[in-house]
Each structure stands twice: as C-alpha cells, then as structure tokens.
C-alpha cells in the first residue's frame, strides 16, 4: 500500500513537472524573454496546445509523456529533429521526487487513516507551494528574474493556510511566528539590497525571503538562510573553478534560497535545533 501510494504520487509529480515546464516557458514568452516560433499554435500562459519551441509544430499526446517521450525521441523533436533541453526531464523528475519527499516528511506511513481532510489539505497546500517553487527556480535560473505572478500566489496561499490553521487551533501563535520570521528574513535581505544598491541581492530575493519566512516560520528560516548561503558559496566557487563563471559574474541567488527552503522544511525541528546549538557554541 505504501509503495503503491508513493508510486502514484511520483507519477502525479511527473505530470505536474511537465506542466511546470510549459508554464515557465509560456511566462517567459509573455514577458518577451523567450521567442515564440511564428508557426506555433496560438496559446496563452495557461491554455492552448503545446508546441515545439523551435519549429512551432503542435505536439501530440505521445510527444508529451513525462520522461518517457524525451528518452524515446532521444532528446530530439519528432518533427524538426531539434534538440530538446534536458531541463524538461530533469524538472519532471525533480517534481516527482519532491512530491515523494513532502509526502514522506508529512507522514512516513501512508495509510487510509492518513487521508482525512486536514492531512489532504496539508498535502494539497505543500504540493502547490512546491510546484510554485520549482517553477520560480527554473525561471530565475534561466532568466535571472523571479516572476511576481508565482511569488505572490505563493505568499497569498501561505497566508490563507496560516489563517486557517490559526482558526483551527483558536490561537494566532502560528500566524505570529510566521510573520516574525518573514519580517526578519525580508528585513535582512532588504538591508543587503539597500546597502549594495542592488548589486548583492535583487529586490525579488527580498520578496522571496518574505515568502520563506511565512512558510518555514521561526527558527526554520534561520536554517534555510544558512543552507542557502553555504550552497551559494559552494556552487559559485565550483562554477568559477570549472570556468563557467568569473568572479564578477552574476549568479541568481533565488534557486539556492528555494533549495534551502525545501531542505529546511524536510529537516524539521532536528535540523533547526542543531543549527541553534551550533550558533550558540
């Protein structure tokens, strides 16, 4: 039962990942950051037939099977033989794995008793936020820009969920804790933004830190920030070492913040307690 449940969740994550690939591409087209082939199908951000970004040919359902189509087609478009980016299978795989991780963290034994309304709402909430975070990750990594549409949706959804949790417990402690963490995180990044005049951090990172604080609360936000800066330093030095970046090259910090957010959420109170003891020592 557990294996079957996780298999279903993983497959669902693959499908969502496929949608996120299309979403980030269409958002970039709408913002003028990606070129849309003249022959492509008419489509908006959220609807319309999928098409090849290179030749514009409408894609059939068998061209869009998550993971399978990419490997069956050997990474090339069926119609123009143009190369398909590895972004597509990687995002699909990452989404499936993140959904499994969230399910495991929330309840290590998926049983019939687990699927009550409260837990279903938690699953839906975290899956939605994870989807938004993955889409923001891809968009920021490719275009050095955090899309406000997705970020504001994430913040709004988090506020609604926190309000519901507070109403359920008849206490505003959860809401106040999240608000305090959000103010600390956003204030810290705002200070960096103002002092550096936008050279160290973009204002999008300030808004992203606000979301992180609301989602993780206190002291989870401390763990996330610590992990983000460590990851950023390691990856940045690695890119410089391999000649992919230079010392003055710009590297988006949003993806590191998002990875750190998921790690901090999955790590729970154990990781937070270790971090606090480490700082106090």
N, C-alpha and C positions, 0 to 999 in steps of 0.2 A: 504493500500500500504506500509506504513512504517513497520507495524508488519510483513507483508509477506517478505519484503526485509531483515529485521533483522533475520527472521527465516531461510531464505536461507543462509545468511552469517554465522549464527550459525552452520548450518548443514555442510557447507563448512569447517568451523573451526574444526568440529569433524573429518572430513575425513583427513584434514591436520595433526591434532594431532595424528591420527592413524599412518600416515606415519612417523611422527617425532619419535614415539616410536620405530618403526622398524629401522629408521636411526641411532638413538643413540646406539641401541643395536649392529647394524652391524659395526658401527665405533669402538665400544669397542672390538668387536671380531677381527676386522682388526688390532687393536693395541695390542691384546693379553690380554686385561683387562677382557674379558668375554670368557668363554669356549663355544665352538660350539659342539653340540652333533655329534657323528660320523655318526649317521643315518640321519642327517639333509640334506635338499635339498641344492644343490650347489647354492650359491648366492654371489654376490658382495655387495658393500655398497649400490648401487643404483638400483640394479635389482635382479631378481630371486624370486622364490616363497617364501612366508612367511612360517615359520615352528615353532613348539613348541620349546622353548629354552631348555626344559627338556628331551623330548623324541625324538625330531627331526622330528616328523611327519609333512608332508605337510598340511597346513591349507586350508580349502575350503573357499569360499567367505562368507558363512553363519557363519563361525567362526570369521570373521573379521569385522562384522558390528559394527561401533563405538558405545560405551556404551552398546547397546542392547545385543551384544553377551556375554559380560562379565557377565551381570546380568542373562541372560537366561541360561548360563552354570554354574551359581552360583560360579563364580570365579575359576573354575577348567577346565583343559584341557579335551576336549571331548574324547581324545584317551588314555591318560595315567592317568587322574584324578589328575595330578599335579597342585598345586595351581598357579593361575595367579596373578601376582603382582598387587596391587592397583594402581601402577604407571600408568598402561595403561588407565583405565577410567579417572583417575584424569588429566592426560596430555591432553586427548581428550577434556574433559570438560573445562579445563583451556584455551585451544587454541580457542575453540568456544566462550568463554566469552571474551577473549582478542580481538578477531576479532570484536565482537559487540561493545566493548568499544572503539576501534580505529575508527570504523565507526561512532559512536555517537559523539565522540570528533571532528572529522573532519567535520561532517555535521549532525546536530541534526534532520533534516527533510530530509530523503532520498526521493528525487523526481526525475522525469525524467530529469529536468534541471541539477540535480547534476551529472548525468553520462556523463559529457563531457570528453575530452581527458585528460585535466590537472588533474581533480579530480580522474579519473580512474588510472592515473599513480601514484598519491599520494597513493591511496588505495593499488595498487599492491606493491609499494615500502614499505609501512609500514607493510603490511601483510607478505612480505618476511622477513623483519628485525625482526618482532615479532616471526616468525617461527624459525629463527636462534637463537634468544634469548632464546626461550623456550627449544630448543634442547641443547644449551650450559648450561642452568640452570640444566637440568636433568643430563647431562654428568658430570658436575662439582660437583653436589650434591652427585652423586653415586661414582665417581672415583677421586675426588679432583684434577681434571685436566681440563683445558679449551682447547678444541680442536681447534688448529690453523686453520684447514680447514674452519670451520664455521666462526671463528672470522675474518679471512682475507677476506672471501666472504662478510661479513657484512661491513667491512671497505671499501672494493672496491666498493660495491653497493652504500654506502653512498657518497663516493667521486664523483661517476658518477652522482648521483642525484643532489648533490650540484652544480656541474659544469653545469648541465642542467638548474637548477633554476637561476644560475648566468647569463647564456647566455640569458634566457628568459627575465630577468629584466635589462639586459645590465649593470649590476653592480656586482662587486665582494665582496660587503659588506657581503652577506650571507656566502660566502666561507671563507672570512677572519675571521668573527665572529666564525664560527665553528672551524677553525684552531686554533684560540686563545684559545678557550675553551678546545680543545683537548690537546694542549701543556700544559696548566695549570694543567689539570687533570692527564695526563700521567706523567708530571714532579713531581707532588706531590706524586704519588704512586711510582715512581722510587726512589725518595728520601727515602721513607719508606723502600723500598726494599733494598737499598744500606746500609742504617744505620743499619737495623736489620739483614743484610746478609741473607735475605730471610725468616726470622723467622716470621715476622709480615705479610708480603704480598708475594705472589708468583709473578714471572715475568709475568704470564698470566694475573694477575689483572692489571698490568701496561698497557698491550695491550688492555685489556677490557676498561680501563679508557679512552684510546685514542679514541676508538670507541664511547663511551658515549659522549665525548666532541663534536665529529663530528656530532652526531645525535641530541643532545639536544642544542648545541650552548651555548652562554652566555646570561643571567645568569642561564639558566636551569640546567647546570651542577652543580652549587652550591646547588640547591635544591636536586638533585639526590644524591650527596655525603652526604649531611646532613641526608637525609632519610636512606641511606644505613648504615651509622654508627649507627644511632638510632635503626634501625631494627636489625642489627648485635648484638648490646648490649642486646636488649630485648630477642631475640631468644636464644642467647648464655647463658644468665642467666637462662632462662626458661629450657633449656636442662640440665644445671648443677643442677637446683632445682629438676628436675624430675629424676635425676640420669642417664641421657643418656650420659652426657659428664662430664669430670673433668676439673679443672681449666687449666691444661696444655694440654688438648685435642685439636686436630686440627679441626677447623671448616672452611669449604670453604666459602670465602667471595664473590665469584663471584655471587652466587644466590641472595644475598642481593643487590648487585650492579644492577643486571638485574631487580629485582622487583622495585627498586628505579627509574630506568630509565623509566619504563612504567608509574609509578605514576607521575613522573615529566613531562613526555610528556602529560599525560592526564590532569594534573593540570593546565598546561598552564601558562600564564603570571600572573594570580592572585596569584598562589602559590609562584612564584618567587618574586613578589612584597612584599608579606607578609614576606617572608624569609629575604629579604634585609632590610626591616624596622626593623625586629626583631634583626638582627645583628647590625644595626646602633644604636639602642637603647641600 
